[in-house]
Amino acid sequence: MAEKSAVFFDIDGTLWNYDKFIPDSCREGIKQLRENGHLAFICSGRARSFIQDPDLLSLGFDGIVCSCGCHIEIGGKTVYEKLIDVDKAIETVELIRGYGFRPILEGPNQLYMEDREFGLDDGFGNILRRDMGSNLLGIDSNYGKWTINKMSCATDVDEEMRTECYDRLRKDYQIIEHSDTVCELVPIGHTKATGMMKACELEGIDPKNTYAFGDSENDLDMLAAAAVGIAMGNGTERAKETADYVTTAFDDDGIYNGLKHFGLI
C-alpha cells in the first residue's frame, strides 16, 4: 500500500453544493480512500457549530479542521482551539459596525447574528436560521458573552469605508475577501493551511503526503500549502491558479476523479 496520506476537503462547492447535495461518487470516493488506509478531514471556514449536518458527517471523517484553522477535532475530540478574547471581540464588533459592516460571530457551539441586520429577505441569514435552530443566538442579547473563533461580515458599504475598516483590522485579523460584499475575519496566524499542518503533526502524517480539495478564496492557503492542491472544476480562477491540479466540477465527479487521478483510490 502507498504511504499513508491525509486528504483535506472544503465543504461548500467541494463536498456539497449550496442545496446540500452530495454526489454518490463523492461518498464512494471518501469510503474507498479510508478503506485504503488514508485519512479524510473536513477543512472548512465554517465554525464547528455550523458543521452538524448528519448526511455530511455520515461520509466518515477522521477529523475536522474548521473556523479556518481555529478549531481542530480528531476522532471526535477537540485537540486545538483558538478563541477571540472577549474584549477584543467587543472592540471588533463596535469597530466594524461603525463602518456599516454587519457581523456574524462564529463559535464552536453557537453562531451569533442580529435579526435586524439580516432580515427575512437576506439569503444567508435565512440559511443560518434554517440550519442552526436554537444554536443561532442574538449578538446584542448576549453582548460580550460570546464564545467565538472568527467572524464573517456583510460588507455592502462603499469601497473607501471598506478599505479604511480593513486597514484598522489587519493588525489582529487575516481578512479573506470573498467579494465586495462578504469577508471573513480570522485571528492572525490561523488559516486552513495552519490547521491542516497541525492536524498532520498530531496524526504523524508527513506534510509531503497531504492533499487538499477546494474551490474558493478561503481555500487558497490550503491549496498552496498541501503537497498537492486540487481545485474543483467549478472553483474560482484564483483557486485554479493556486492549485497543482484542477479536477472536474463538483457535479461531474470532481472528488472521485481527483482521488483516482492521484492513486489514492
C-alpha positions in Angstrom: 0.0 0.0 0.0 1.1 3.6 -0.7 2.4 5.6 2.3 -0.5 6.9 4.5 -1.7 10.3 3.3 -4.1 12.8 4.7 -6.7 14.4 2.4 -8.4 17.7 3.4 -11.8 18.7 1.9 -13.5 22.0 1.9 -17.3 21.7 2.3 -19.2 24.3 0.2 -18.7 23.9 -3.5 -16.5 20.9 -2.9 -18.2 18.1 -0.8 -21.7 19.5 -1.5 -23.4 22.4 -3.3 -25.4 25.1 -1.7 -28.5 22.9 -1.8 -26.5 20.4 0.4 -26.5 17.8 -2.4 -23.6 15.3 -2.1 -22.9 13.2 -5.2 -22.8 9.4 -4.8 -19.4 9.4 -6.4 -18.1 11.7 -3.6 -19.4 9.3 -0.9 -17.8 6.3 -2.7 -14.5 8.1 -3.2 -14.1 9.0 0.5 -15.2 5.5 1.5 -12.5 3.9 -0.7 -9.9 6.5 0.4 -10.3 5.5 4.1 -10.5 1.8 3.2 -7.1 2.2 1.6 -5.7 3.4 4.9 -5.6 7.2 4.2 -7.2 9.8 6.5 -10.0 12.1 5.4 -10.5 15.5 7.1 -13.1 18.3 6.6 -11.2 21.5 6.3 -13.6 24.4 6.4 -14.0 28.1 7.1 -17.3 27.2 8.8 -17.3 27.1 12.6 -17.8 23.7 14.2 -21.3 24.7 15.3 -22.2 25.1 11.6 -20.9 21.6 10.7 -23.7 19.5 12.1 -25.5 18.0 9.1 -25.9 14.3 9.6 -25.7 13.5 5.9 -22.4 15.4 5.6 -20.9 13.8 8.7 -22.0 10.3 7.6 -19.4 10.5 4.8 -16.9 9.4 7.5 -14.1 11.7 8.5 -11.1 11.1 10.8 -11.2 14.7 11.9 -12.5 18.3 11.3 -10.4 21.4 10.8 -12.7 24.3 10.9 -13.0 28.1 11.5 -10.0 28.5 9.2 -7.7 26.5 11.5 -9.0 27.9 14.8 -10.7 24.6 15.9 -9.4 21.1 15.3 -11.1 17.8 16.2 -9.6 14.4 15.7 -11.6 11.3 16.5 -14.4 13.4 17.9 -12.2 15.2 20.5 -11.2 18.8 20.3 -7.4 18.9 20.2 -6.9 22.6 19.4 -9.0 25.7 20.0 -8.3 29.4 19.3 -10.9 31.8 20.8 -11.1 35.5 20.3 -10.6 37.3 23.6 -13.9 38.8 24.7 -12.6 42.4 25.0 -11.1 42.1 21.5 -14.3 40.7 20.1 -16.3 43.6 21.6 -13.8 46.1 20.2 -14.0 44.5 16.8 -17.8 44.4 16.7 -18.0 48.1 17.6 -15.4 49.0 15.0 -16.9 47.1 12.1 -20.5 48.2 12.9 -19.2 51.8 12.9 -18.3 51.3 9.3 -21.6 49.7 8.4 -20.5 46.1 8.3 -23.0 43.5 9.5 -21.2 40.8 11.6 -21.9 37.1 12.2 -19.9 35.8 15.1 -18.8 32.2 14.8 -18.0 29.8 17.6 -17.6 26.1 18.4 -21.1 25.8 19.9 -23.1 28.7 18.7 -23.3 31.4 16.0 -24.5 34.9 16.8 -26.4 37.0 14.4 -28.7 40.0 14.8 -32.1 39.7 13.0 -32.3 43.4 12.5 -29.1 43.2 10.5 -30.0 40.1 8.5 -33.7 40.4 7.7 -36.0 37.8 6.2 -35.0 38.9 2.7 -31.4 38.0 3.4 -30.5 34.7 1.8 -27.6 33.8 4.1 -29.4 34.9 7.2 -32.2 32.5 6.2 -29.8 29.7 5.7 -28.4 30.2 9.2 -31.9 30.4 10.7 -32.8 27.1 8.8 -29.7 25.2 9.7 -28.7 26.5 13.2 -32.0 26.4 15.0 -31.6 27.1 18.7 -27.8 27.4 18.3 -28.2 30.7 16.5 -28.3 33.4 19.2 -28.6 37.2 19.1 -25.4 39.3 19.2 -26.9 42.1 21.3 -28.9 40.0 23.7 -25.7 38.1 24.5 -23.4 41.1 24.3 -19.9 40.3 25.5 -20.8 36.7 26.4 -19.8 35.2 23.1 -17.5 32.2 22.6 -16.1 32.7 19.1 -13.3 31.6 16.9 -13.8 34.1 14.0 -16.3 36.4 12.3 -17.9 36.8 8.9 -19.2 40.2 7.7 -21.6 41.5 5.1 -19.5 44.5 3.8 -22.0 46.2 1.5 -20.7 49.7 2.0 -18.7 52.0 -0.2 -15.1 51.0 -1.2 -13.5 53.8 0.8 -15.2 52.8 4.0 -14.4 49.2 3.5 -10.8 49.8 2.8 -10.4 52.0 5.8 -12.0 49.4 8.1 -9.8 46.7 6.7 -6.7 48.8 7.4 -7.7 49.1 11.0 -8.4 45.3 11.3 -5.2 43.9 9.8 -3.1 44.0 12.9 -5.4 41.4 14.5 -7.0 39.5 11.7 -6.4 37.9 8.4 -9.1 39.3 6.1 -10.5 36.9 3.5 -12.3 39.0 0.9 -14.8 36.7 -0.9 -16.3 39.7 -2.8 -17.0 43.4 -2.3 -19.9 42.4 0.0 -18.6 39.4 2.0 -15.4 38.9 4.1 -14.2 36.6 6.9 -12.1 37.8 9.8 -9.7 35.2 11.2 -7.3 35.7 14.1 -3.8 36.4 12.8 -1.7 33.2 12.5 -4.6 30.9 11.6 -5.6 29.7 8.2 -6.9 26.4 6.8 -3.3 25.7 6.0 -2.1 26.1 9.6 -5.0 23.9 10.8 -4.1 21.3 8.1 -0.5 21.1 9.2 -1.4 21.0 12.9 -3.7 18.0 12.2 -0.9 16.3 10.3 1.6 16.9 13.1 -0.8 15.4 15.7 -1.5 12.4 13.5 2.1 11.8 12.5 1.5 12.5 8.8 4.4 13.7 6.7 3.4 17.0 5.0 4.6 15.6 1.7 1.7 13.2 1.9 -1.0 15.9 2.1 -3.7 16.6 -0.5 -6.3 19.4 -0.3 -9.5 19.9 -2.3 -11.1 23.3 -2.5 -12.9 25.8 -4.7 -12.8 29.4 -3.3 -10.9 32.2 -1.8 -10.6 30.8 1.7 -9.0 27.7 0.2 -6.0 29.4 -1.3 -3.7 28.9 1.6 -4.7 25.3 2.0 -4.3 24.6 -1.7 -0.8 26.2 -1.7 0.4 24.5 1.5 -0.7 21.0 0.7 1.8 18.8 -1.2 -0.9 18.5 -3.8 -3.6 21.2 -4.1 -6.6 20.2 -6.1 -9.1 22.8 -7.3 -12.6 21.8 -8.3 -13.6 22.4 -11.9 -16.3 24.8 -10.6 -13.8 26.7 -8.5 -12.7 30.4 -8.7 -10.0 31.3 -11.1 -7.7 32.1 -8.2 -8.3 28.7 -6.7 -7.4 27.0 -10.0 -4.3 29.2 -10.4 -3.1 28.3 -6.9 -3.7 24.5 -7.2 -1.4 21.9 -8.6 -4.2 20.2 -10.4 -7.8 21.0 -11.5 -10.2 18.1 -11.3 -13.7 18.0 -12.8 -16.5 20.0 -11.4 -18.3 19.2 -8.2 -21.3 17.7 -10.0 -19.1 15.9 -12.5 -17.5 13.5 -10.0 -14.8 16.0 -9.1 -13.8 14.4 -5.8 -13.8 10.9 -7.1 -11.8 11.8 -10.2 -9.3 13.8 -8.2 -8.7 10.9 -5.8 -8.5 8.5 -8.6 -6.0 10.6 -10.6 -3.5 10.6 -7.7 -3.9 6.9 -7.0 -5.5 7.4 -3.6 -8.4 5.1 -4.6 
